[in-house]
């Protein structure tokens, strides 16, 4: 046996013995590894709020409980930047199919914006796939596209990959108090991500006429906006504005549909209720006469019409962050227009499907399955 044939034989044995290598071989980091440093620095900046060079339980008990066993290697009750940067991994969705990670789709003055593309393991040469675009929650001010790999989102996305969908998780600029980024930018960035996918549909192997949207909370509002607003509206980057796409259906988990009627956010009809999210829609220098126009523009319900793409809204009846009033109001308007909106009300559920007083009904597994089934039913 020649040296070359020995090597090839060994490689076959290696792939059979360690099948996980197949997934690694199919992963393409479009940033050539540079994104990890960006992620580590940005994440550490959020953790180390007081800039003392360490993260402890006193900084955030909830996050500390999750991180200390993983990262506090010397067990000194604090995590240093060195410990964090050495051990912290970027949380991608683990799949058996091809992955294109850290794809730079847009450059802004605030930051570079990336998306991750996950393909089903059944991907065939020349195939053009339907795409589910995931937009994360976090009040337009927090969270990241890496939420696609967490909890129920992991379950839903993994199942959708098995059903033959391509899943794309999108980053967008985040609102900061006193900054210039607004909710409008979050929506425009997400629409530009879809325009980018449309522009590169051939090389990416996706079907720009079969886009689906999915998001939770703030990401649910963005998912509704992606679904209901026309592709040519809310233009962003000049290099992307001419590219179009077609929306097929969308799912919103506890996402708001209207900002004009602030009573929809007043879960218990409190007389002292204040507008919670207005500052994320307007800028510090927005004139009073322009405020209502911005509220209208960011309200998905204003884009609803008879021929809208189908929407499934799933809301918890005990949610105090985004009250169930939003689902009822969207259903009422959809009935007036004859628009295809379906609502699923989850009993005893607060935000993020937290149970309130009793077990949630339907349970989390059924919520996940209802989401998966809805997308599949519109393929």
N, C-alpha and C positions, 0 to 999 in steps of 0.2 A: 504494500500500500504506500502510495506517495505521501510526502509531507502535506501537500494540499488536500488530498482526500482524507487524511487523518484529521486535519483541522475542521473540515466540513462535517465529518462524522461526529466530532466532539461537539460542534455547535448544535447539531440536531439533538444529541443527547441532552445538552444543556437546556435547550428550549422545552424538551419534554419533561425534564426533571424539575425545571423552574418555570412554569407557565406564566408567572407574573412578569417575566422579562418581555413577553409579547406586548403587554400594556405599556411598559416603559419605552419600548422601541417605537411605539406609535405616538408617543407624546412629543409635541414640538413646542418648545419655548420660544416664542417669536421675539422675545427680548434678549435671547442668548444669555439668560441668567441675571441680567441687570435689574429686572423688576423686583427680585427678592430684596435687594438693598432698599429700594423705594418703599416696599411694603413694611419691612422691619423698622425703618426710620419713622414712617408715618404712624405705625401702630404704637411704637414706643413713645412718640410725642403725645399721643392721646392718653397713654397709661401714666406717664410721668408728668402730670399736670403742674405740679409745683416746681418742676425742673431741679430736683435735688439729686438726680442721677440714680434713683432707686425706686422700686415699686414694692409696697408693703400692704398688709391687710388693712391698715388705716386709710390707704388711698381709695380702695374699693373692695369691700368684703366679698361681694358676689363674684367679681372677677378673680380675686385672690384665691378663693376656694377652688376655682377651676385651674388656675395656673401654677399654684405653689408646688403641687406634687410633680408636675411636669418639668418645671424650670428651676426650682430652688435646689440646685444640685448639692450645695454644701450645707443645706439645712440651717441657714442662719436667719431665717424668717424675713428675708428680703431677696428680691430679684434684682440683680445688677443688669446694666445694659449688655455687658459681656455675656452673662448667662442667657439673657433673652435672645440676643442676636445669634448665639451659637446653636441653641436648641429649638427656637421657634420655627415652625414650618409654615409655609403659605398653604392655607386650607383649600385645596382644589377638590372637586368631585372625583372620586375614584371610580373609574369605569373600565370595562374590558375593551372599549373601542378607542378609536383615534381621538386625540385631543390637540387642539391648537390653543395654547395658553398665552396670556399677556399680549394679545394682539392690539397694537396701538391704532386706535381708530380716529382719534382727534387730539389736536394740540390746542390748549387754551392758555391764556396768560396766567391762569391760576394753577393749572396742573395738566399733565398728560393723562389722557383717558384711555382705558384698556377694556377689552372684553375677552371672555374665554368661550371657546367653541368646543362642545362635546358631541361626538358622533356615535351613532349606534354601532354595535359590534358587527352588525349585518351589512354594513356599508358596502355597496358594490361600485365598481369602477364606472364613472360617468353618470351615476345616479344623482338626482336633484331632490333634496330632502325638504320636508316641511320643517319649519323652525319655530320653537317656543322661545320667546325672548323674556328672560326673567329680570325684573327690576326690584331691587331690595327695598326693605322698609328702613325706618330709622328717623322718621319725622323730617325728611329732606335735609337732615343735619348730621346724621350718623349712619352707621352700617356700611356694608361693602358688598360687592358682587360675590364675595366668597361665602356669603350666606346661602348660596345655592347648594353648598355641600353640608348644610346643617339640618338636623332634626327632620321635620316633615318635608322640607324642601328637598332634602336628599332623597327621601322616599319617592316623592312625586317625580323628580327629575330622572331618577334611575329607572322608574317604571316607564316614563315617556321614551327614554332611550330604547328600552326593550320593545316598545310599540313602533319603533322606526322613526321617531322624531329626532331632529338635531336640537340640542339645547344650548342657548347662548345666554350667558350671564354678563350683565352690563354695569360698568361703573359710570357714575355721573358726578358732576361737581356738587359739593355740599354747602348748604347755607351755614353762615357763621354770623353771629351777632355783630352788627356794625359793618359787615362786609358787603360786597357788591353782588354776590351770587344769590339768586332768588329761586323760588319754585319753578318759575318759567325756564330758567337755565337747566334745571334738573330734567324737565320735560324735553326741552330742545336737544340736550345732549343725548337722551335716550332715543329720540327720533333720528338724530344723526347716526347713532349706532346702527339703526335699521337701514338708513340710507347707505352707510358703508357696506353693510352686508349685501344690499342690492347691487351696489357698484361692483363688488367682487364676487357676485353670485356664481359665476362659472368656475373660477379657480377654487372657491370654497365648497362647491358641490351642493348649493342650497337653492331652493325654489322661492324667489322673491314674490311669487303670487300665492304663497301659502305661509304667511306669517301669523303667529298666534302670540298673545301677550299674557303674562302672568306676573302678579306681584302682591305684596302684602303691605297693609297700612299705607305709608306714603308711596311705597312701590305699587300698591293697589290703585291709588289715584293715577299714578303714571301709566300703569297698565291700561286703565280705562281711557286715558288721553291718547295713548298709542292706538288703541282699538277704534275709538270713535272720531277723533279729529282727522281731517283729510291729510294724506301724505305730504301735500304741498304746503300745508300750513305750518306755522311756527318754524321757520327756516333758521338754520344755524350756520355751519361752515359753508362758505361759497363753493368749495370744491365738491361738496356733497349734495347741494340743494336740488340739482336736476334729477337725481335718482329717486325712483318711486318704488312702490311695493303694494301688495294687497293684503289686507287683514282678513282673516277667516273667522276667528273667535277669540275670546279672552276670558280670563278668570281673575277676579279681584277678591282677595281675602281682607276683610275689615278695612277697606279703603273708602275714603270720603268721596262723595259725588258732587257736592255743591258747597261753595264758600260764601255765596251771597247771603243765604239765609243762615246766619250764625246760630239760630236756635237749634239747628240740627246737631250742633256739637254740645248742646246743653242737655245732658243725659237725664237730669232730674228736675229740669225746668226751674233752676235756681234763679231768684230775682236779681242776684248780684253777678250773674255770669258775664265773663269777659271774652272777647275774641281771642282765641288761643293761637291761631296760626296766621293771622293777618300780617305779622311782621316778616313772615317767610315768603309772602307774596309780593309785598311792596318793598321799596327801598327807603332809606332814611329821608331822601329828598323827594319822594313821590308826592305830587300835588293831590290835594283832596279830590279834585274832579277826576283824576285818573285812577283813583283807588278802586272804584266800583268796576271800571272796565277791566282791570287786572283780575279782580275777583271772578268776574264773568268768564274771562279767558281761561282761567285755571280750573273751572268747574266742568267736569266731564259731562254732566247732565245737559249742558247747553249745546252739545254736539250730537245729542241723541235725535234720531229721526227714524222714519218707518223702515228705511232700507239699511239701517245700521248693521254692522256685523254683530253676531250674537254675543251676549255677555252673561256670565254667571257671577253673581255677587253672593259671597258667603259672609255672613255677619253674626256676631255673638249678641244675644239679647241682654247681656249684662256688661257690655263693653262701655266703659266710661271715657275712653280716649277717642274712639270713633263710634259713636252710638249707633244702634240698630236703626235709628230714624233714617239714616242715609239709604239703607236698603229699601225701606218702606217708601221713601220719597222717589227713589229711582224706579221702583215697580209701579208707582202711581203714574209717573210721567210716561213710562213705557206703555202702559195701558192706554193712555190718552193718544199716543202717537201710533200705536200698533207696532211698537219696536220689540225686537226679540231679546228681552231681558228676563232671566230666570233668577230667583232669589232662594237661598237656602238659609234659614234662620237657625242658629245653633243655640239651644237652650242652656242656661246656666254657664254661658261662656263669656269671659272677659276678653281683653286684648290678648293676642297671641294664643288664643284658645285656652287661657287659664280658667280653671273651673271656679265658679263662684257659688258657694252654698251647697252644691250637689254636683254629681258627675255630669259632664257635658253630654248633650244628646242632639244630634248624632255624635259618636265619639270621634277621636282624632283619626283613627284608621278609616272610618267611613267618610270623613271630610276629605282625606287624601284620595280615597278611591273615587269619590264623586268628582273631584277635580280631574283625575286621570281620565275617567269615563267621558267627561264633558269634552275634553280635547279630542279623544279618539272618535267620538261620535260625529265630529265635524271634519274629520280627515277627508 
